[in-house]
Amino acid sequence: MQKPKHILVFRFSAMGDVAMTVPALLSVVRDNENVKLTVVTRAFFKPIFVDIPNVTVFTVDFKGKHKGVVGLFNLSRELLKLEFDAIADLHNVLRTKLLKLFLLTKKAVTIDKGRREKKALVTGRVFEQLKHTTQRYAEVFQKLGLVVDLSKGLTLPRVELNATLSTIINKNNKLTIGIAPFAAHRGKMYPLELMEEVIEKLTRDYNIILFGGGKEETKALTTIENKYNNTISVAGKLSFKDELALISNLDAMVSMDSGNGHLAAMYGVKVISIWGVTHPYAGFAPFNQPESYILTADRTKFPLIPTSVYGNKYPEDYENASASISPKEIIKLINKICPIDSV
């Protein structure tokens, strides 16, 4: 089979899933001669891909010109003009299925999301590590005849900071820890009052940058910012591009099972991830991070974990399952992987 030279890559959302494509894309363009990738995704995610060679981004507008079946057909006509050889469908949703139907003359390989295995995991029939999502992405390109070697641990380069951003990284000769305390669903979040205990202790030895988005999150993080020294919230203050630049320069990121952990991991930043009703066995842990950086809720107390793959379903008394992880455990792990005498 002749190897394709120009591949369309479909992955429209969500942020963490988009970020997890990066190690696979880096390997594709590094380990295969003259391969060009066009990532078809939302405009917001474009900054994720700007530093990957031979990768361009084609932005979609599902609320405007690409809305509905007619919009997807029109999108397919736009994509045909790119003269691509094959499609790597890393999303496998109704939209990508329709697009592949409209582009029927082109070879397409679709991700196997492992839905059956994940269902067995969340229903308690098995409790074992499933394939990582990034590995599932890699297998799509391998089925297209390309070499993809994730063992090299390829990451994006650290972004050079402008003068404004430089003022909030490693101030006062201290290491800088990012903390992203929110997630899409309550059961995936560490209780904010406990996270504030963590922040209070950390500010003695580290600079803290708080990440979040949306009106309520911004308000909560601003309140914490105003309470403690060496703490700044960037929620609602920066462009996504500038947030990525900051993340790439962190000494470590503390994240829930959410997008910020994956964004940090794609730069090779150390990621401490905190898990509530979901579990890393589903294949969504920050990629290429040591297992020792993962803190999970106590399954002796909460035996139904994982209650769902995405954290949107859980018994009422599981909402604060992550509180079974003590603030002391989090602080101890941060001190271990970012020793204060290493500055």
Buried (B, 14 or more C-beta within 10 A) or exposed (E): EEBBEBBBBBBBBBBBBBBBBBBBBBBBBBBBEEBBBBBBBBEEBBBBBEBBEBBBBBEBEBEEEBBEEEBBBBBBEEBEEEEBBBBBBBBBBEBBBBBBEBBEEBBBBBBBBBEEBBEBBBEEEEEEEBBBBBBBBBBBBBBBBBBBEBEEEBBBEBBEBEEEBBEBBBEEEBBBBBBBBBBBBBBBBBBBEBBBBBBBBBBEBBBBBBBBBEEEBBEBBBEBBEEBEBBBBBBBEBEBEBBBBBBBBBBBBBBBBBBBBBBBBBBBBBBBBBBBBBBBBBBBBBBBBEEEBBBBBEBEEBEBBBBBBBBBBBEEEBBBBBBBBEBEEBBEBBBEBBEEEEE
